Amino acid sequence: MNSTPSPQNFLHRIRKQLGFAKYVLLDGGHREVRYKWRLDSLNRWAGNLLDKLSSEGVLSPIETPVASDVELHMLCGHSNVTMGIWSLWSLLRWADGKMTPVIQSDGSITPEDVLRFRKFFPHVRFLFPEDAKRLVEQRLAGSEFEFLRSFSHTHFFGSRLLASHMSEQARVVVGIDSDVLVFDRPTEVLEQCAVAHNSPALTSFRDEFDWVTVCAPVNEIEARCGTRIECSFNGGLVVLPKFGDEQFSFMERMLRAYTPEWRAHYFAEQMLLALTAGEFGWNELPVSYQMGQETNSPDAIAIHYISNHAVRPRYFSEGVARLVGQQR
């Protein structure tokens, strides 16, 4: 077989390389490249630190139940495995062995990633996209959940929103993003885990950035959907009663009321949770649970290091360093 590249392929590669060079040198792309290099370097440091502390016995594996009343769900991909491990470890060390961790793969988790997670959480469960799709289709069969099923299969966060509620044993679902770190015992979160199954209210910390309304103004959202929206509801760390038909039917109505642009929006899931919080109630965590800012309170219990250039690098240089007393 002739592996010599064709002139057309060669020219295509040259054009791509020239386009990237123009982006870096002339269009300001050097700042983005430097930022990604910095994040890659910090991520490697955090991964090496995991291995070092594990080999020294400082970071011992956390024993968790294979099944329990409370499931801790995280959507994660291959590129965020190191962050996912740090995030889970930061919370599970306070859970007194009462939470079952579940990693929902975005489709890129490898067998090696599974082994790496299990090095620190031996009994962690994994939910892969094909399994999540099957569970959602079984539980939400019929035309009455048509929009909800479609949202689960097509929106990046749709499966995380729905498949986490398909467990038979769990009565409470805790959701945590890989960019959230917990620095001290999250008493309020643990208390909600113990009682959430008795109330339909959702629990999260306040989002000062109000990303929900990038989809549309509040009055427009509420007018179309016919209910109140909690615009400050943040999905980075949540405690939820396991959703049932009442919540699923509500979310189906909301998705049918959405415009097509809203359903396709990156924050469509965040808006759906905020509407659910407006309908069923919201327990707001205290101000010690904080969104990432350029600076945060030194006594913050948990911080959501959102994905922007000023905040995300601090997940490593400040957050991981604070967890284990290492400087970076």
Disulfide bonds with the S-S distance in Angstrom:
none
